[in-house]
């Protein structure tokens, strides 16, 4: 369907975001015989990773493969997908008919009766030369996603806050060779005692860069000339919600805290249904729950889609009843 035709049509639901949450929601809605359009900017959060793990039936697949399969499944049930600039939602407004008008990066716009926001988040990494280039490969943050691949290897944890102690404690489940780097945060005496009890070494001095052997991480250099050998570096990103469309609609974004420290932001939504504070708008995935893994994000997309469909059914029932009563009154 052309973008011109799409602009003239009001979809039952426009899904903003083509990751696991958005595609799972779109698939559910398309199977419920709803007209659905997915707007996909093509910048998935997990793109740097070579493989995804913990997703039943797709363990070891590439992120791109999962998304390609998901798009094909949505399309098989009549769902539409727009990518690139045409699929990049930049703003949304309430339309005169009570629905929504979503404006895209190519200057086009699409109309929707309901919106499902699944735009995810951005991982903002600590400042360290070479870190971004190795993100998702051997610079990691989730042991459940990558722990098995670095099992029994030397792992270093870049300490930028108190959560680093928990990270070291958790990664020890996969390897007994864990070192905490006192980068911009130094553990207190009680933390050092806990780490010592677990056999976790503490390396003093701010990290200054990475050393790479071939195309593999070999270690981290420290201020003063020292270094720590490691095959994986664990970091704590700041999880920042991709909330541009939500903000355009006036939806509130909340701070996400961990260990008393703000570690990111998220869109506030009902955890069971994904309903937001704005009538007609739902949200799912990492946009609302930054710590969810892939399978959890997909499940949230399904739950939100069921809630959206229930809302459409309720509206259709109300309109049918009004029409029936009106016709009976004229008779």
C-alpha positions, 0 to 999 in steps of 0.5 A: 500500500502506498503512503498516500493511501495509508494517509487517507486510511484510518487504521484500527491500530498504529504500532510505533516500534518494530522490535519484539514488543511491537511486532508481537503486539501487531501480530496479535492484533492482525490475527484479531482481524484488526487493521494494523500498521507498524512504523519501524525506524529500523534501529533495534536496541539489540542490533550490535549483538550477533545472537540472541539468547533465552528466547524459546525456539529462537535461541542463538538466532541473530536479532535481524533474523528474529525481526525478519521472521516477525515482520513476515508473520505480521504481513501474512495476516494483512498487517502493514509495515513501514520502515526507514524515514517513512517508518520513523514516527517523530510526533503524534497528535490527537485528531479531531475525530478522537483518533490520532495522527502520527507524523513520520520522518519523511513528512507523511502522516498516518491516522490511527484509532488506537496507538501502541507505543513500543519504541524501546530505549537507548543504552547510554554507555559510560565514557571510555575509549573503545567501549561503544565499538565493542558493545554487545560483543564483549562489552556486556551488561546482562548475564542472562543474555551473554553469561554462557558465552563467557563462562569460566573466562576472566570478566571485569566489572566497570564500577560506576555506582553501587550496583557494580557490587551486585553485578560482580556477585551475579556474574560470579554465577557464570565464572569464578574469575571476576574483577571489580574495577574501581573506575568512578566508584569505590566500594566501601569496606563492607562491600569489599568484605563481601567481594573478598568472601566471594573471591572477587578481586578489586582493582584500584584506579580509573579505567582509561581504555581497552586492549584488544587482541585481534578482534577480541577484548584482552583487557582494560588499562588503568590510570597509572599504567596498570591493566587488568586482563579480561575477556568481557567487560561488564558495564551499567548503561543508562537506560533512556526511553525513546519517548519522543512520540509519547512526549508529543502526546503529553505522556509523563516519563518517570525516572528509573532508580536502582540502589537509590541511583537514577539509572534511566527513564521509562514511560509510565503505563499499567504493568498488566495492560500497558494502558497509559494515562492518555485514553487510546494509547498503550505502551509495551516493552523496554519503553515501559520496563527497561530491565525486561529481556526479549521474551518479556518484551514480546509478552508485554506486546501481546498483553497490550494488544489484547487490551487494545482489542478489548477496548475496540470491542467495547467501543464497537458494542457501544456504537452498535447498541446506540444504533440499534436503540435509535432504529427501534425508536424510529420504528 
